[in-house]
Amino acid sequence: MFEAPRGTRDFPPWEMNKRRYVEEKIRDTFKIYGYREIQTPTFEHLQVFTLKSGDAIIDEIYSFKDKGGRDLALRPELTAPVVRFYVEKLQMEPKPLKLFYIGNCFRYDRPQKGRYREFTQAGCELIGVDTPEAIAELIALAYNLLRNIGLKNINLHIGNLTILSFLFRKLRISEGDKKEVIPLIDKEKFDELYIFMQNVGLSADEIEWFLDILKTDDISRIPISDEIEEEIERLREIFRFLKDIYSIDCKMKLSIVRGLDYYKDLVFEIEAPILGAEKQLCGGGIYELIPLFGGRETPSVGFAIGFDRAILAAESEGYKFPTVYIDYYIIPVTHSLLSESIKIAQILRNRGLLVDVDLMRRGIGKALKYAASINAKHAIFVGPDEYEKDAVTIRDMFTGEQKLISIEGLKNL
Ligand code: HAM
């Protein structure tokens, strides 16, 4: 006996129905906002991922040598592959370039509910523009994608790495210390952060001041300085667009730092509190990767939604996914009418209806039970007496009501 590898999942038909439904909703929403779908390979040269993050990332991904000795990796995310694709083939396309993708990703994570080793991301990259209206539209898209899947209780937080770096400079926090401080901020371990900052020689007043700014959602509490004036103005404008035009409730949260190394300036996250520990549904922001991949410098911003977590969150909130029905289940009443039954199935299938026919040669009772189990709306009995009169019996599977219908009449069902 084999089991699926740790952190991977099999999806039975009823789960796939939900996944395809959500996928279509996501696809439609991306298109409504002017995004076009792309696909990149499931594996890339390992360097695509180590270029920015360094070799440390190798511990977190599935990397391997192929038979030709090349170093490859299953993609842990799609931003770096999309940038690789952009620099290789799409740089000359008119801007802005609005690209979206839905694809599986692989991370050597410790599996738990909502965290898998193979999971799906639905994301997008906006290349060539970073005006406040462009960023506001992108964030509104992320939020509305999740709302359109049926989620009600989600929180959107916006952070800013330029402002955070300015605060670090003001506090004279060294590059080395930043590496210790950032993970503590990310995990909101403010007590540990306090102690660390004390140990590097900051005064209680300075630490309190810093923690206050990290915890506030009030932009006016950020100290005024020429260095970040423009950044703050842009942030204000983005908030204004989101609140006044898109009617989206969002909060500033400077403790959002994001785990990936390529972000700069604005970053954002959307969480579903109902999920508990693994509640982050979406993450994104402005990033810098294109020049690193050899491309001409141009603004880039994007996000990715954890598809599996979004489904989990919708279900936890009690969202009912629509049942997928089949239109007709055809039951030959006697074996001699098998060919006629299949012919009828083909008439209906040729009209694009979802039709199944009993292939097991079972009795009517058992066939009906099976029809119910696959969510058939109607059963059609092909019986000798009716068939002689060019008719069949059609049964409504919900009410049990039965009526005779001519075979000619089936063509107009
Ligand atoms: P990320 O925050 O690493 O960002 O991943 C995005 C989302 O993928 C997360 O918010 C989470 O919902 C989901 N996710 C991550 N790891 C797992 C896992 N092991 N199991 C299930 N779901 C998971 C990125 O990947 C960036 N590429 C987003 C981006 C696009 N930034 C700019 N453009």
Boltz pocket constraint, residues with backbone or C-beta under 6 A from the ligand:
constraints:
  - pocket:
      binder: B
      contacts: [[A, 76], [A, 77], [A, 78], [A, 79], [A, 107], [A, 109], [A, 114], [A, 115], [A, 116], [A, 117], [A, 118], [A, 119], [A, 120], [A, 121], [A, 123], [A, 124], [A, 125], [A, 260], [A, 270], [A, 280], [A, 281], [A, 282], [A, 283], [A, 284], [A, 285], [A, 287], [A, 301], [A, 302], [A, 303], [A, 304], [A, 305], [A, 306], [A, 307], [A, 308], [A, 309]]
      max_distance: 6.0
